[in-house]
Amino acid sequence: MPSGTLFVVATPLGNLGDLSPRAADTLRTVHTVAAEDTRYTLGLLSSIDAHPKLMSYHAHSGPKRIDALLELLAGGHDVALVTDAGTPAISDPGVEVVAAARAAGVRVVPIAGPSAVAAALSASGLVGDRYLFLGFPPRKGTARRRLLERAAGEPWSIVFYEAPGRLTELLQDLVPLCGATRHAVVARELTKIHEELRGGTLSELNTYYEEHPPLGEVTVVLAGQPADEASELLVDQAEVATAIRERLDAGDSSKDVVRMVTARFGLPRNEAYRLVMERA
């Protein structure tokens, strides 16, 4: 018996009118839908008169649930993978299902549609011919610092997902790395009634969202590093490292050492910050 097909189905970010006819037909005809939140997906299925078997698959489902889905596929049943909103497997645990299906030789078919990354970028007014999607930043520690440093130094647009309660923290952490005047756009509640796309400098956006705490799904598009800031200066790296070490050993704060490096060696602030933090 031939195996079934795993359909990776993009679903609306909010507006049900964004569900494509092909996606609707797929959800009506598959044997099973694997959903991040079955309660939410049940409402979507009901709206299009679709009645497949519904199975949950989320970040805490574990390998047994993947095995169950693979068993269905091996038995010749078609399965649709959906997330709560947008395209599955993009900052989403569904990637493990797709990887397991491909490893098992199952045919995987994408049913393209809504994506918060593409929607936010397309309406941001920032350059979109090249961009870097970094998903949800780590909440703290070295991993967070390194990711944000990488974002600050890239020449193309950067797209983040973020929880509304952590948006101002993200904006605040980006300011010393990018500079307060770096432009960004916050896209909130895309395609929903309270949709908002607000652009401005990092400083302006931070002030606004401190005064108006955001609600709902948030996507942030950060402008790339300007060419004049990104230009590489010929400096003696060993001399820079020695100067940093001497000032830190003397008890100077990291902030003061960053200021010294930018003034003495002419390095961009985010590069100076990175070098100092590596040795702090």
N, C-alpha and C positions, 0 to 999 in steps of 0.2 A: 504494500500500500504506500503510495507517495505521501510524504509528509505534508502537513498544512503549511500555510504561509503566515509569517508574523508581519502584520501591518503596523507601521509606526505612524500613528494618526495625530496630526496637529489639530487642536481644538481651540475655540475662541478664547481670547484673553478676558473678555467680558461680554461683548456684544454678540449674541447668538447668530446674528446675521452674517458673521464672518466665517461660519462653518461652511466649507465648500460642498457642492453637490457630491463630489467624489468621496469626501470624508463621510458624509451622511449615508451614502449608499454602502460604503464599507462597514459602518457601524450597524447597519440594518442586516447585513448578510453574514457577518462572521459568527462563529459558534460562541466565542467567549471574548469579553472585553476585560483586560487587566487594567485597573484604574488605581491611581494614587489615593483618591478619596471616593469610595463607592457611592456615598450619599450625594456628593456633588455631581458625579457622573450620571447617576440615575436620573437626575433632573434633566440633564442634557439629552439622554437617550429617550426619555419620555416625550421631549419636545419634538423629536423627529420620528416618533412611533417606531422606535427600535427596541427589540426585546431579546438581546443576547443573554447568555449566562454572564453574570458579573462576578469578577474575582478581584480582591484587593491586591495591590502590589505597591509597597511604599518602602521608605528607607529602613524600616525595622522588620521587613518580611522574612528575610533570611533565605538560605539556599533551598530549603524544602519547597518554598513557594515557586522558585525558579524551576525546580525539578517537576513540579506539578504542571507548570505551563509547557515545559518541554515534552512531557508525556502527552499532553493534549495535541501538540503539534505533531509528534511522532505518530499519533493515532489518526492523522489526516485531517484534524480540525484546524480551521483558520482562527487566529487570535489577533485582536487589535490591542495595541498598547497605547494608552492615553495618560496624560498628566492632568493636573487640575486646570491648567490654562497654558496654551502655547504648544510648543513642540517638545515631545518627550525626549529624554536622554540629554537635554541641554541643561546643565546644572540640576540634574534630576536622576533619581536612583534607577530609572528605567534603562539606563545605559548598561546595567549588569544583565538585564534580560536580553537586550540586543546582542551583547557580546557572547552570551551563552548560546543563543540561537545560531549565531554565525559559526561558532565553534562546533556546533552539532550538525552543521551542514544544512540548516533550515534556510529557506528563501526568506529574505527580509525586504519588504517593500515600503518605502517612505510615502506617506500621503501628505504632501506639503501643505503648509498653511500658516496660521498666525505664529509670530515669534516676537517676543518683547524686545529682543536685541535689534532686529531689523526695523521694527516699528519705531522705537526710540531714536535710532540712528537716522532713519529717513526723515524724521521731523525735527531733528536737532539743529540743522543748519551747519553742522560740523562736517569735516571731510570724511567721506565714507568709502573712498576707493580702496583704502587700506585701513583696517582697524584691528584692535586686539581685544578679545572678550575674555575677561578675567573672573566672571561669575561672582559668587559671594566671597568677599575677602575674609581671610582668617580673622577670628575675633580679637586676638591679642598675640603678643610675643614676637619672636624673631621672624616667624613665617609671615605675619602681617606686615612687619616693617619691610622685609625684603620685597614682598609683592607690591607694596605701595611705592617703594623706591623704583622698582622696575617700571611701574606705570608712569611715574613722574618723568622719567627720562626717555620715554618712547616718542618718536616723531609723529606717530599717527594717533588717531582717536582711540580712546580706551572706553570700554563699556563694562560697567559693574552691575550686578544685582545687589540690593541691600534691603534689609528689614527696615520698616519705617522708624522704629525706635532707635536704630543705630545710624541713621542717615547723618545727623549732625556730627557724630563722632568721626565718621568717614571724612566729611568735609573738613573738619578741624585737623585731622591727621594729614590731609593732603596739602594744607596751606604751607607748612614749613618746607615741604618737599618740592612743591610746584611754584610756590609764590602765591600771594593773596590775590593777584590779578589774573591768574590762569582762568580761562573761560570753561564753563561746564553747563550742562543742561540736566535738570532733574525731570524725568518723565514718571508721572504717578497715575495709577488707575487707568492705564491705557485702554481705550475703547469703551470705558464705562461712563456712567452719568457724570461723575466728578473728575473726569480726565483733566490732568494739568501737565503742561510742559512749561517749565520755568527756566529761563537761561539767565546767566550773569556770571560774575567772577565768583571764585570759591568763597571769598570773604562775604560778598553780597548774599549768596545762597545760604551760607551758614547763619548769617544774621536773620534772614527771613525765616528759616525753618526752626531756629531757636524760639522765635516769636510765634510761629504757626506750626506746631508739631504735626508732621505728616501722618496720614493714615493710608492704608492700602498698599498695593504692590508698588515697589520703587525700582526704577532703572536709572542709572547715572551714566551720562556720556561726558567724558573728560577730553578737552582739546589736547592735541599732541603738543610736545615741547616745541616752542618756536625755534626756527633755524638758528637765530643768533645766539640763543641760549645753549643750543645743542652743539655748537661748533667746538671742536676739540682743540684745546690749547696744548702746545708742546711744553710740558713741564717735566722735571725730573721726579719721577714717582718715588724714588728712594728718599729724596730730599723732603718731599711732602710728608711721607710716612714718619721720617725722623722728627720733623717739626711737630707733628701731631702728638707723637709719643712723648716728646719733651714737655709739651704744654699740659698734657693729661697727667703725667707724672708729677708735674709741679702743682697739681691740684686745681687747674682751671676747669670750669664747667664745659660740658660738651658744646653748649651754645656759644660760649666765648671762643672755643677752638674752631668751630665752624666759621665764625666771623673772621678769625685770623686767616684761615685757609683761603677764603674767598678774596680777602683783601690782599694778601701777600702773593698768592699764586694765580689769581684771576680765574679760578675755577667756578663753574656754575654752583649755585647754592646747594642744589640737590645732590650734585656730585661730591661736594665738600662734606655734606651731611653723611652721605653713604660711607666715605672714607673714615670719618671720625667714628661713626657708630660701629664700624668693623673693628676698631681698636679700643673702644670704650670698655 
